[in-house]
């Protein structure tokens, strides 16, 4: 069988792991794939971190025909790259003939510039969700999933999520057994639990625009575990409950109850990673009442249990969860 041709698009200021991670996944799948790298010009291309890779082709000398899968990487240089009309035009032409198109991280901005995401559901790095949605209202942006498939277009979240995406592409081509073997070899999740929320920081809300709403927000952050019902928050704001509900939602984009819950979840996340306090005690301290309520809230918001979150993200002398390393490639 002829090898499937995977072409990676890079540019000055790209994120190197967006390239090397998926490249290694395809390489580990054996002779079923042949990988090439194209850039605005052939030759050395400097990544955002200073690592230099060699692009075997420039867009002027690589015809867009014959590509099985086009993978566009991201990185800090993507904003400059999407102003390169020759590069964007080449991506559009290559995508037209490719069986499928994929982006890693902010590579979605290049796909959008090429008109390849119109009307599609996509994802990107959580920190650039708002920008992508604002600049491309024709695109349905959802930054909770690690990767999204919408027809022949696959998009993924930031950096290491490119490897999750590549594994999914291998599975789509060659089946679960091959993808499973690659995951085992590279010590990866075949299916990473949870979405991007478990990695993000508090960039999910706008800042309050007026002093009354700011007073309510300050009270919530000062003591996340306090009751914080609408009557109490209204007292902090000096407004009626109904007026605060309307103003709060308009200024921050979420209603007070949802805001309180997210602040509590973030406080619990910090407590889980920074100390040894039992989950039950953390649940009570931050207003969840019981460990079961905290567990349900974590699953709904983060897609992961509190105990698993602690094992994955806490900092200790021995990496948390190391004793859970699996031989099946599905958990760490």
C-alpha positions as CSV (number, residue, x, y, z in Angstrom):
1,X,0.0,0.0,0.0
2,X,1.2,3.5,-0.8
3,X,2.2,5.5,2.2
4,X,-0.1,8.3,3.2
5,X,1.6,11.7,2.6
6,X,1.4,14.0,5.7
7,X,2.5,17.6,5.1
8,X,3.2,19.9,8.0
9,X,3.1,23.7,7.5
10,X,5.5,25.7,9.6
11,X,6.6,29.3,9.7
12,X,9.0,31.5,11.7
13,X,7.9,31.6,15.3
14,X,6.1,28.2,15.2
15,X,5.6,26.1,18.3
16,X,8.1,23.2,17.9
17,X,6.1,20.6,19.8
18,X,3.1,21.3,17.4
19,X,5.4,19.8,14.7
20,X,7.6,17.3,16.5
21,X,4.8,15.7,18.6
22,X,2.4,14.7,15.8
23,X,5.4,13.9,13.5
24,X,6.6,11.4,16.1
25,X,3.1,9.8,16.3
26,X,2.9,9.3,12.6
27,X,6.5,8.1,12.4
28,X,5.8,5.5,15.2
29,X,2.9,4.1,13.2
30,X,5.4,2.7,10.7
31,X,5.6,2.8,7.0
32,X,2.0,3.8,6.5
33,X,3.0,7.5,6.6
34,X,5.6,9.7,5.0
35,X,6.0,13.1,6.5
36,X,7.2,16.3,4.9
37,X,7.6,19.9,6.1
38,X,6.8,23.0,4.1
39,X,7.3,26.6,5.0
40,X,7.0,30.0,3.2
41,X,10.6,29.3,2.0
42,X,12.7,26.1,2.0
43,X,15.5,25.9,4.5
44,X,16.0,26.7,8.2
45,X,12.9,27.9,10.1
46,X,13.3,29.2,13.6
47,X,10.7,28.3,16.2
48,X,9.4,30.6,18.9
49,X,11.8,29.0,21.4
50,X,14.8,29.2,19.1
51,X,14.9,25.6,17.9
52,X,15.6,25.6,14.1
53,X,14.2,22.9,11.8
54,X,14.8,22.4,8.2
55,X,11.8,22.8,5.8
56,X,12.4,20.6,2.8
57,X,10.1,22.6,0.7
58,X,8.8,26.2,0.2
59,X,5.3,26.9,-1.0
60,X,6.7,28.1,-4.3
61,X,8.3,24.7,-5.1
62,X,5.8,22.2,-3.6
63,X,2.7,21.6,-5.6
64,X,-0.4,21.3,-3.5
65,X,-1.6,18.1,-5.2
66,X,-1.1,14.6,-3.7
67,X,-1.4,15.4,-0.1
68,X,-3.3,13.0,2.1
69,X,-3.3,15.1,5.3
70,X,-2.4,18.7,5.7
71,X,-1.3,19.7,9.3
72,X,-0.9,23.4,10.1
73,X,1.0,24.1,13.3
74,X,0.6,27.0,15.6
75,X,2.8,29.3,17.7
76,X,3.5,32.9,18.4
77,X,4.4,33.5,14.8
78,X,1.0,32.6,13.5
79,X,-0.3,36.2,13.5
80,X,2.5,37.2,11.2
81,X,2.2,34.1,9.1
82,X,-1.5,34.6,8.4
83,X,-0.6,37.9,6.7
84,X,1.5,36.0,4.2
85,X,-0.8,35.8,1.2
86,X,1.3,33.3,-0.6
87,X,1.3,30.9,2.4
88,X,-2.4,31.3,3.0
89,X,-3.2,30.8,-0.7
90,X,-1.1,27.6,-0.8
91,X,-2.9,26.2,2.3
92,X,-6.2,26.8,0.7
93,X,-5.1,25.1,-2.5
94,X,-3.5,22.2,-0.7
95,X,-6.6,21.7,1.4
96,X,-8.8,21.6,-1.6
97,X,-7.1,18.4,-2.8
98,X,-6.2,16.8,0.5
99,X,-8.3,14.1,2.0
100,X,-8.4,16.0,5.3
101,X,-6.9,19.1,7.0
102,X,-5.8,19.5,10.6
103,X,-4.5,22.3,12.8
104,X,-2.7,22.2,16.1
105,X,-3.2,25.0,18.6
106,X,-3.3,28.5,17.0
107,X,-2.8,26.9,13.6
108,X,-6.6,27.3,13.5
109,X,-6.0,31.0,12.7
110,X,-4.2,30.0,9.5
111,X,-7.0,27.7,8.5
112,X,-9.5,30.4,9.2
113,X,-7.6,32.9,7.1
114,X,-7.7,30.4,4.2
115,X,-11.5,30.2,4.6
116,X,-11.4,26.5,5.6
117,X,-13.3,26.9,8.9
118,X,-16.4,28.7,7.7
119,X,-19.5,27.3,9.4
120,X,-17.5,24.6,11.2
121,X,-17.1,23.7,14.9
122,X,-13.4,24.0,15.9
123,X,-11.1,24.3,18.8
124,X,-7.8,26.0,19.6
125,X,-5.7,26.8,22.6
126,X,-8.1,28.0,25.4
127,X,-6.1,31.3,25.7
128,X,-7.0,32.3,22.1
129,X,-10.6,31.2,22.1
130,X,-12.0,34.7,22.5
131,X,-9.8,36.1,19.8
132,X,-10.7,33.4,17.3
133,X,-14.4,33.8,17.9
134,X,-14.1,37.6,17.7
135,X,-12.1,37.7,14.5
136,X,-14.0,34.9,12.8
137,X,-17.7,35.0,13.7
138,X,-18.3,32.6,10.9
139,X,-16.6,29.9,12.9
140,X,-18.2,28.0,15.9
141,X,-15.4,27.9,18.5
142,X,-15.5,25.5,21.4
143,X,-12.4,25.4,23.5
144,X,-13.4,22.6,25.9
145,X,-12.5,19.6,23.7
146,X,-8.9,18.5,23.3
147,X,-9.7,18.1,19.6
148,X,-12.7,18.4,17.3
149,X,-13.6,16.7,14.0
150,X,-16.0,18.5,11.7
151,X,-16.1,16.6,8.4
152,X,-12.7,16.5,6.8
153,X,-11.4,19.3,9.2
154,X,-9.7,18.4,12.5
155,X,-8.6,21.0,15.0
156,X,-6.9,20.6,18.3
157,X,-6.1,22.5,21.5
158,X,-2.6,23.7,22.5
159,X,0.8,22.1,22.0
160,X,0.6,18.5,23.4
161,X,-3.0,18.2,22.1
162,X,-1.5,17.8,18.7
163,X,-0.3,14.4,19.7
164,X,-3.9,13.5,20.8
165,X,-5.1,14.6,17.4
166,X,-2.4,12.6,15.6
167,X,-3.3,9.5,17.5
168,X,-6.9,10.0,16.5
169,X,-5.9,10.4,12.9
170,X,-3.9,7.2,13.1
171,X,-6.8,5.4,14.6
172,X,-9.1,6.7,11.9
173,X,-6.7,5.4,9.3
174,X,-5.3,2.2,10.7
175,X,-7.6,1.2,13.6
176,X,-7.6,1.1,17.3
177,X,-4.9,-1.6,17.7
178,X,-2.3,0.4,15.8
179,X,-3.1,3.6,17.6
180,X,-3.0,1.7,20.9
181,X,0.4,0.4,20.1
182,X,1.7,3.9,19.3
183,X,0.2,5.3,22.5
184,X,2.0,2.5,24.5
185,X,5.3,3.2,22.8
186,X,5.2,6.9,23.4
187,X,3.6,6.6,26.9
188,X,0.5,8.6,25.9
189,X,-3.1,8.5,26.7
190,X,-5.0,6.9,23.8
191,X,-8.0,8.8,25.2
192,X,-6.9,11.7,27.4
193,X,-9.6,12.2,30.2
194,X,-11.1,15.6,30.6
195,X,-11.0,18.7,28.4
196,X,-9.0,22.0,28.3
197,X,-10.7,23.4,31.4
198,X,-8.5,21.3,33.7
199,X,-5.4,23.1,32.3
200,X,-6.7,26.7,31.9
201,X,-6.4,29.6,34.3
202,X,-9.0,32.3,35.2
203,X,-9.4,34.0,31.8
204,X,-13.0,32.9,31.5
205,X,-14.6,36.1,32.7
206,X,-14.6,39.8,31.8
207,X,-13.7,42.3,34.4
208,X,-16.4,44.2,36.2
209,X,-17.1,47.6,34.8
210,X,-18.8,49.3,37.8
211,X,-18.1,49.6,41.5
212,X,-21.2,47.7,42.6
213,X,-20.5,44.6,40.6
214,X,-16.8,44.9,41.5
215,X,-17.8,44.9,45.2
216,X,-19.7,41.7,44.7
217,X,-16.8,40.1,42.8
218,X,-14.4,41.1,45.5
219,X,-16.5,39.5,48.2
220,X,-16.7,36.2,46.2
221,X,-12.9,36.0,45.7
222,X,-12.2,37.0,49.3
223,X,-14.1,34.0,50.7
224,X,-15.2,31.5,48.0
225,X,-16.7,29.2,50.6
226,X,-19.1,31.7,52.0
227,X,-22.8,31.4,51.2
228,X,-22.9,34.1,48.4
229,X,-26.6,33.9,47.6
230,X,-28.0,36.6,45.5
231,X,-29.3,38.5,48.5
232,X,-25.9,38.6,50.2
233,X,-24.1,39.6,47.0
234,X,-26.7,42.4,46.5
235,X,-26.0,43.7,49.9
236,X,-22.3,43.9,49.1
237,X,-23.1,45.7,45.9
238,X,-25.7,48.1,47.4
239,X,-28.2,47.0,44.7
240,X,-31.5,45.1,44.8
241,X,-31.1,41.3,44.0
242,X,-32.8,41.7,40.7
243,X,-30.8,44.7,39.7
244,X,-27.5,43.0,40.6
245,X,-28.5,39.8,38.7
246,X,-29.0,41.8,35.6
247,X,-25.9,44.1,36.0
248,X,-23.6,41.2,37.0
249,X,-24.6,39.1,34.0
250,X,-24.3,42.0,31.6
251,X,-20.8,43.1,32.8
252,X,-19.2,39.7,33.3
253,X,-20.9,37.5,30.8
254,X,-22.1,34.9,33.4
255,X,-24.7,35.1,36.1
256,X,-23.7,35.3,39.8
257,X,-24.4,31.7,40.7
258,X,-22.2,30.4,37.8
259,X,-19.4,32.8,38.7
260,X,-19.4,31.7,42.3
261,X,-19.2,28.1,41.3
262,X,-16.3,28.7,39.0
263,X,-14.4,30.6,41.6
264,X,-15.0,27.8,44.1
265,X,-13.8,25.2,41.6
266,X,-10.6,27.2,41.0
267,X,-10.1,27.5,44.8
268,X,-10.5,23.8,45.2
269,X,-8.1,23.1,42.3
270,X,-5.4,25.2,44.1
271,X,-6.1,23.4,47.4
272,X,-5.9,20.0,45.8
273,X,-2.5,20.7,44.2
274,X,-0.9,22.7,47.0
275,X,-1.6,20.5,50.1
276,X,-2.7,17.2,51.5
277,X,-6.1,18.3,52.9
278,X,-8.7,15.6,52.4
279,X,-11.2,16.1,49.5
280,X,-14.1,16.1,52.0
281,X,-12.5,19.0,53.9
282,X,-11.8,21.0,50.8
283,X,-15.4,20.5,49.7
284,X,-16.7,21.9,52.9
285,X,-14.2,24.8,53.0
286,X,-15.1,26.0,49.5
287,X,-18.9,25.8,49.7
288,X,-19.6,22.4,48.1
289,X,-20.8,20.8,51.4
290,X,-19.9,17.2,50.5
291,X,-17.1,15.5,48.6
292,X,-19.8,14.0,46.3
293,X,-21.0,17.5,45.3
294,X,-17.4,18.5,44.6
295,X,-16.9,15.4,42.6
296,X,-20.0,16.0,40.5
297,X,-19.1,19.6,39.9
298,X,-15.5,18.7,38.8
299,X,-16.8,16.1,36.4
300,X,-19.3,18.6,34.9
301,X,-16.8,21.5,34.6
302,X,-13.4,19.7,34.2
303,X,-14.3,16.2,33.1
304,X,-12.2,14.7,35.8
305,X,-12.5,13.7,39.5
306,X,-10.9,15.8,42.3
307,X,-8.6,12.9,43.3
308,X,-7.5,12.4,39.7
309,X,-6.9,16.2,39.4
310,X,-4.7,16.1,42.5
311,X,-2.7,13.2,41.2
312,X,-2.2,14.8,37.8
313,X,-1.3,18.3,38.8
314,X,0.2,18.4,42.3
315,X,3.9,19.1,42.7
316,X,5.8,16.6,44.8
317,X,9.3,15.1,45.0
318,X,8.0,12.1,43.1
319,X,5.7,12.9,40.2
320,X,2.1,12.4,41.4
321,X,0.4,9.5,39.8
322,X,3.7,7.8,38.8
323,X,2.6,4.6,40.5
324,X,-0.5,4.6,38.3
325,X,1.6,4.3,35.1
326,X,-0.3,1.8,32.9
327,X,1.0,-0.6,30.4
328,X,-2.0,-0.2,28.1
329,X,-1.3,3.4,27.1
330,X,-4.7,4.6,28.3
331,X,-3.7,6.1,31.6
332,X,-0.7,7.6,33.3
